[in-house]
């Protein structure tokens, strides 16, 4: 049986991703000063305007504009931005439902966690390659003035009998100086980005691979001047590249009481441990929550027939070792620290520096 799975990644200069990074920088600054901050301050960008909006209940004093200015400058914007800000405290109705004797979920929500044993990261291969291409591009463009931070990658993998066998196509679109020819761009990006990444995957066939670099021909108008952006529009990029379901809620801007984020991190943590222990080749976990409740309303474990032991044994392993209560998830994964800005680009999963990727 054959199938094709395609995943994409975007770089920090993509306007949606720029907003994710800025929002998580706001969150980190709040947590540095007040670990119990309740934050959901987002942003949207277009041309030279950045809209900062949302809710913040925190003791922290946050210089939103200066944080945003520094990130925009590091991305490569040379213009002066105008900032429009609309921030209020978290609704007291929500706050009283969450902050109780035992911490409760900050919203209702459905989250998914996933793991598969086709890569060392226990992640789907297409999204891993897509992220590696973007990270390699970012490293390359930082060393030159001819290429800019806005870029996208797309990777299509052929699977046979559920195993990745061949890279069918790679698409890269990178922003660049107007004086570069398309031929120069294609040869430069192939040499400095594509080839080094493909060297990590020599076990895959690439004989018939289609390599498409800058199919539009020109990409000189980039970032917020070529598109608009806002927080949370890249949840497939942030998770499993379409290989697994997602709950629909984004991660960036949200502190750990928001189960859209902490619950998804924890579900990945549990699914990864199930696969790492050899109990299944593939695992997807769905968890649901209700605002004001300290326990999830449902947990479902699906191994798609790949489990090596009974589902009952897997559930016993989960019940013995893991707790999906918000207070327990936050404590076990140490989610009150300012760790979130670095999650916002190149995927929230499959990166060993994060606590939800550890094996117990």
Buried (B, 14 or more C-beta within 10 A) or exposed (E): EEEEBBBBBBBBBBBBBBBBBBBBBBBBBBBEEBBBBBBBBBBBBBEEEBBBBBBBBBEBEBEBBEBBBEBBEEBBBEEEBEBEBEBEEBEEEBBEBBBEEEBBBBBBBBBBBBBBBBBEBBBBBBBBBBBBBBBBBBEBBEEEEEBBBBBBBBBBBBBEEBEBBBBBBBBBBBBBEEEBEBEEBBEBBBEBBBEBBBEEBEEBEBEEBEBEBBEEEEBEEBBBBBBBBBBBBBBBBBBBBBBBBBBEBBBBBBBBBBBBBBBBBBBBBBBBBBBBBEBBBBBBBBBBBBBBBBBBEEBEBBBEEBBEBEEEEBEEBBEEEBBBBBBBBBBBBEBBEBBBBBBBBBBBBBBEEBEBBEEE
